[in-house]
């Protein structure tokens, strides 16, 4: 089936076109574009046409360095926020929100919309590597939402420290909800958003896992009459 582009996608489905445009805009605003650009630009690049493996390996290393850098930033934000050095709480809150949106748009674009934007076949460096990075991103979501909760600790009934905030982030993302810590005020909105993003992200990860599983074939060949 031919890929649906531009007006063709809009004629096919207004809803699909709208969300494709939303996530394209989020990708354009993402800090990750400064590191690796878009997957479509990479596939269409001169370096990729000359040596696909080398170009993809170089881009993969840059992306991994980008993820590790964010991990370091997130841990630093947790440390500095807990130490209460006097900096505005909106700084870690904004940085954590930027990373949350970055992770979510990247996952949705990779799994859903990238292939709609080109008639060429979009490739990834490794299915296994993609799954590993997806799980790392899942952990990042836990940490980033934990940072947001640390900045609004007074809005978490029963929470007293950053460890309580991280704990609340874990039980919220896993949709466990023991009830020992309860969100109040705007923290309820943050918890609801984390639950929605976590469910959507989990579905995307499961889809990637299914796509790389080996096909199961039956040993017993049954005839149509059996």
Secondary structure, 3 states (H helix, E strand, C coil): CCCCCHHHHHHHCHHHHHHHHHHHHHHHCCHHHHCCCCHHHHHCCHHHHHCHHHHHHHHHHHHHHHHHHHHHHHHHHHHHHHHCCCCCHHHHHHHHHHHHHHHHHHHHHHHHHHHHHCCCCCCCCCHHHHHHHHHHHHHHHHHHHHHHHHCCHHHEECCCCHHHHHHHHHHHHCCCCCCCCEECCHHHHHHHHHHHHHHHHHHHHHHHHHHHCCCCCCCCCCCCCC
